[in-house]
């Protein structure tokens, strides 16, 4: 499947317009994170909800640096050759959670195919050390695919986070083009292993790449078939002209219909909307 041609942006509908992240609450979070040399996926991926989340004292922490070894055609995070993992990230992450007084922390990472275990051991240390330092804090991790390594995934499972999230990101017909270094079945199988370990499994994807309704329903079926318990569905927004163009914008009513379809398949929690991202309002879902 070829990438759509053309270099013009579709005009965004009114429901995608958000306030810029320049208010006082956002500035405080930015300053604190900068002082701790911490990255967030909110900033690196130019999340449209950054103003809302930062203003409410929430953030999704990005570990293992901010340079990804993969170059997916929808993602705004930088790619290249990352530096060695910085053990101070764990201490700084704990300090940020304590300063923000978080009761629910979400931790994700860039993909680190350069590391033997894909960074799984670093995730595990973050989980264990954060739980020891802030015992009442619930922990959700959003993990890469670890190149399909069951041994790497087991390191994360053994650290017992409250929720294990792995985004499938796109419907199967578009997956290989959008994520050339990933594999659709590998991601589905990872989620199946999480569910078999009796952990709370979660996934998320975007629409607007050019998929049809049947593609979305098939994706939801695939997730439900491996006992994925939670799912997020959001609108893809093209970060720059070098990224995959938006084929169409889904309306709030269409997202409501997708949520209803997902709930009928047995998901225990579904977040679906134009601005929804994988960790959007994660704390409200509980653990």
Secondary structure as a PSIPRED ss2 file (coil, helix, strand):
# PSIPRED VFORMAT (PSIPRED V4.0)

   1 X C   1.000  0.000  0.000
   2 X C   1.000  0.000  0.000
   3 X C   1.000  0.000  0.000
   4 X C   1.000  0.000  0.000
   5 X C   1.000  0.000  0.000
   6 X C   1.000  0.000  0.000
   7 X C   1.000  0.000  0.000
   8 X C   1.000  0.000  0.000
   9 X C   1.000  0.000  0.000
  10 X C   1.000  0.000  0.000
  11 X C   1.000  0.000  0.000
  12 X C   1.000  0.000  0.000
  13 X C   1.000  0.000  0.000
  14 X H   0.000  1.000  0.000
  15 X H   0.000  1.000  0.000
  16 X H   0.000  1.000  0.000
  17 X C   1.000  0.000  0.000
  18 X C   1.000  0.000  0.000
  19 X C   1.000  0.000  0.000
  20 X C   1.000  0.000  0.000
  21 X C   1.000  0.000  0.000
  22 X C   1.000  0.000  0.000
  23 X C   1.000  0.000  0.000
  24 X H   0.000  1.000  0.000
  25 X H   0.000  1.000  0.000
  26 X H   0.000  1.000  0.000
  27 X H   0.000  1.000  0.000
  28 X H   0.000  1.000  0.000
  29 X H   0.000  1.000  0.000
  30 X H   0.000  1.000  0.000
  31 X H   0.000  1.000  0.000
  32 X H   0.000  1.000  0.000
  33 X H   0.000  1.000  0.000
  34 X H   0.000  1.000  0.000
  35 X H   0.000  1.000  0.000
  36 X C   1.000  0.000  0.000
  37 X C   1.000  0.000  0.000
  38 X C   1.000  0.000  0.000
  39 X E   0.000  0.000  1.000
  40 X E   0.000  0.000  1.000
  41 X H   0.000  1.000  0.000
  42 X H   0.000  1.000  0.000
  43 X H   0.000  1.000  0.000
  44 X H   0.000  1.000  0.000
  45 X C   1.000  0.000  0.000
  46 X C   1.000  0.000  0.000
  47 X C   1.000  0.000  0.000
  48 X C   1.000  0.000  0.000
  49 X C   1.000  0.000  0.000
  50 X H   0.000  1.000  0.000
  51 X H   0.000  1.000  0.000
  52 X H   0.000  1.000  0.000
  53 X H   0.000  1.000  0.000
  54 X H   0.000  1.000  0.000
  55 X H   0.000  1.000  0.000
  56 X C   1.000  0.000  0.000
  57 X C   1.000  0.000  0.000
  58 X C   1.000  0.000  0.000
  59 X C   1.000  0.000  0.000
  60 X E   0.000  0.000  1.000
  61 X E   0.000  0.000  1.000
  62 X E   0.000  0.000  1.000
  63 X E   0.000  0.000  1.000
  64 X C   1.000  0.000  0.000
  65 X C   1.000  0.000  0.000
  66 X C   1.000  0.000  0.000
  67 X C   1.000  0.000  0.000
  68 X E   0.000  0.000  1.000
  69 X C   1.000  0.000  0.000
  70 X C   1.000  0.000  0.000
  71 X C   1.000  0.000  0.000
  72 X C   1.000  0.000  0.000
  73 X C   1.000  0.000  0.000
  74 X C   1.000  0.000  0.000
  75 X C   1.000  0.000  0.000
  76 X C   1.000  0.000  0.000
  77 X C   1.000  0.000  0.000
  78 X C   1.000  0.000  0.000
  79 X E   0.000  0.000  1.000
  80 X C   1.000  0.000  0.000
  81 X C   1.000  0.000  0.000
  82 X C   1.000  0.000  0.000
  83 X C   1.000  0.000  0.000
  84 X C   1.000  0.000  0.000
  85 X C   1.000  0.000  0.000
  86 X C   1.000  0.000  0.000
  87 X C   1.000  0.000  0.000
  88 X H   0.000  1.000  0.000
  89 X H   0.000  1.000  0.000
  90 X H   0.000  1.000  0.000
  91 X H   0.000  1.000  0.000
  92 X H   0.000  1.000  0.000
  93 X H   0.000  1.000  0.000
  94 X H   0.000  1.000  0.000
  95 X H   0.000  1.000  0.000
  96 X H   0.000  1.000  0.000
  97 X H   0.000  1.000  0.000
  98 X H   0.000  1.000  0.000
  99 X H   0.000  1.000  0.000
 100 X H   0.000  1.000  0.000
 101 X C   1.000  0.000  0.000
 102 X C   1.000  0.000  0.000
 103 X C   1.000  0.000  0.000
 104 X E   0.000  0.000  1.000
 105 X E   0.000  0.000  1.000
 106 X E   0.000  0.000  1.000
 107 X E   0.000  0.000  1.000
 108 X E   0.000  0.000  1.000
 109 X E   0.000  0.000  1.000
 110 X C   1.000  0.000  0.000
 111 X C   1.000  0.000  0.000
 112 X C   1.000  0.000  0.000
 113 X C   1.000  0.000  0.000
 114 X C   1.000  0.000  0.000
 115 X C   1.000  0.000  0.000
 116 X C   1.000  0.000  0.000
 117 X C   1.000  0.000  0.000
 118 X C   1.000  0.000  0.000
 119 X C   1.000  0.000  0.000
 120 X H   0.000  1.000  0.000
 121 X H   0.000  1.000  0.000
 122 X H   0.000  1.000  0.000
 123 X H   0.000  1.000  0.000
 124 X H   0.000  1.000  0.000
 125 X H   0.000  1.000  0.000
 126 X H   0.000  1.000  0.000
 127 X H   0.000  1.000  0.000
 128 X H   0.000  1.000  0.000
 129 X H   0.000  1.000  0.000
 130 X H   0.000  1.000  0.000
 131 X H   0.000  1.000  0.000
 132 X H   0.000  1.000  0.000
 133 X H   0.000  1.000  0.000
 134 X C   1.000  0.000  0.000
 135 X C   1.000  0.000  0.000
 136 X C   1.000  0.000  0.000
 137 X C   1.000  0.000  0.000
 138 X E   0.000  0.000  1.000
 139 X E   0.000  0.000  1.000
 140 X E   0.000  0.000  1.000
 141 X E   0.000  0.000  1.000
 142 X E   0.000  0.000  1.000
 143 X C   1.000  0.000  0.000
 144 X C   1.000  0.000  0.000
 145 X C   1.000  0.000  0.000
 146 X H   0.000  1.000  0.000
 147 X H   0.000  1.000  0.000
 148 X H   0.000  1.000  0.000
 149 X C   1.000  0.000  0.000
 150 X H   0.000  1.000  0.000
 151 X H   0.000  1.000  0.000
 152 X H   0.000  1.000  0.000
 153 X H   0.000  1.000  0.000
 154 X H   0.000  1.000  0.000
 155 X H   0.000  1.000  0.000
 156 X H   0.000  1.000  0.000
 157 X H   0.000  1.000  0.000
 158 X H   0.000  1.000  0.000
 159 X C   1.000  0.000  0.000
 160 X C   1.000  0.000  0.000
 161 X C   1.000  0.000  0.000
 162 X C   1.000  0.000  0.000
 163 X E   0.000  0.000  1.000
 164 X E   0.000  0.000  1.000
 165 X E   0.000  0.000  1.000
 166 X C   1.000  0.000  0.000
 167 X C   1.000  0.000  0.000
 168 X C   1.000  0.000  0.000
 169 X E   0.000  0.000  1.000
 170 X C   1.000  0.000  0.000
 171 X C   1.000  0.000  0.000
 172 X H   0.000  1.000  0.000
 173 X H   0.000  1.000  0.000
 174 X H   0.000  1.000  0.000
 175 X H   0.000  1.000  0.000
 176 X H   0.000  1.000  0.000
 177 X H   0.000  1.000  0.000
 178 X H   0.000  1.000  0.000
 179 X C   1.000  0.000  0.000
 180 X C   1.000  0.000  0.000
 181 X C   1.000  0.000  0.000
 182 X C   1.000  0.000  0.000
 183 X C   1.000  0.000  0.000
 184 X H   0.000  1.000  0.000
 185 X H   0.000  1.000  0.000
 186 X H   0.000  1.000  0.000
 187 X H   0.000  1.000  0.000
 188 X H   0.000  1.000  0.000
 189 X H   0.000  1.000  0.000
 190 X H   0.000  1.000  0.000
 191 X H   0.000  1.000  0.000
 192 X H   0.000  1.000  0.000
 193 X H   0.000  1.000  0.000
 194 X H   0.000  1.000  0.000
 195 X H   0.000  1.000  0.000
 196 X H   0.000  1.000  0.000
 197 X C   1.000  0.000  0.000
 198 X C   1.000  0.000  0.000
 199 X C   1.000  0.000  0.000
 200 X C   1.000  0.000  0.000
 201 X E   0.000  0.000  1.000
 202 X E   0.000  0.000  1.000
 203 X E   0.000  0.000  1.000
 204 X E   0.000  0.000  1.000
 205 X E   0.000  0.000  1.000
 206 X E   0.000  0.000  1.000
 207 X E   0.000  0.000  1.000
 208 X C   1.000  0.000  0.000
 209 X C   1.000  0.000  0.000
 210 X C   1.000  0.000  0.000
 211 X C   1.000  0.000  0.000
 212 X C   1.000  0.000  0.000
 213 X H   0.000  1.000  0.000
 214 X H   0.000  1.000  0.000
 215 X H   0.000  1.000  0.000
 216 X H   0.000  1.000  0.000
 217 X H   0.000  1.000  0.000
 218 X H   0.000  1.000  0.000
 219 X H   0.000  1.000  0.000
 220 X H   0.000  1.000  0.000
 221 X H   0.000  1.000  0.000
 222 X H   0.000  1.000  0.000
 223 X H   0.000  1.000  0.000
 224 X H   0.000  1.000  0.000
 225 X H   0.000  1.000  0.000
 226 X C   1.000  0.000  0.000
 227 X C   1.000  0.000  0.000
 228 X C   1.000  0.000  0.000
 229 X C   1.000  0.000  0.000
 230 X E   0.000  0.000  1.000
 231 X E   0.000  0.000  1.000
 232 X E   0.000  0.000  1.000
 233 X E   0.000  0.000  1.000
 234 X E   0.000  0.000  1.000
 235 X E   0.000  0.000  1.000
 236 X C   1.000  0.000  0.000
 237 X C   1.000  0.000  0.000
 238 X C   1.000  0.000  0.000
 239 X C   1.000  0.000  0.000
 240 X C   1.000  0.000  0.000
 241 X C   1.000  0.000  0.000
 242 X C   1.000  0.000  0.000
 243 X C   1.000  0.000  0.000
 244 X C   1.000  0.000  0.000
 245 X C   1.000  0.000  0.000
 246 X C   1.000  0.000  0.000
 247 X C   1.000  0.000  0.000
 248 X C   1.000  0.000  0.000
 249 X C   1.000  0.000  0.000
 250 X C   1.000  0.000  0.000
 251 X C   1.000  0.000  0.000
 252 X H   0.000  1.000  0.000
 253 X H   0.000  1.000  0.000
 254 X H   0.000  1.000  0.000
 255 X H   0.000  1.000  0.000
 256 X H   0.000  1.000  0.000
 257 X H   0.000  1.000  0.000
 258 X H   0.000  1.000  0.000
 259 X H   0.000  1.000  0.000
 260 X H   0.000  1.000  0.000
 261 X H   0.000  1.000  0.000
 262 X H   0.000  1.000  0.000
 263 X H   0.000  1.000  0.000
 264 X H   0.000  1.000  0.000
 265 X C   1.000  0.000  0.000
 266 X C   1.000  0.000  0.000
 267 X C   1.000  0.000  0.000
 268 X C   1.000  0.000  0.000
 269 X E   0.000  0.000  1.000
 270 X E   0.000  0.000  1.000
 271 X E   0.000  0.000  1.000
 272 X E   0.000  0.000  1.000
 273 X E   0.000  0.000  1.000
 274 X C   1.000  0.000  0.000
 275 X C   1.000  0.000  0.000
 276 X C   1.000  0.000  0.000
 277 X C   1.000  0.000  0.000
 278 X C   1.000  0.000  0.000
 279 X C   1.000  0.000  0.000
 280 X C   1.000  0.000  0.000
 281 X C   1.000  0.000  0.000
 282 X H   0.000  1.000  0.000
 283 X H   0.000  1.000  0.000
 284 X H   0.000  1.000  0.000
 285 X H   0.000  1.000  0.000
 286 X C   1.000  0.000  0.000
 287 X C   1.000  0.000  0.000
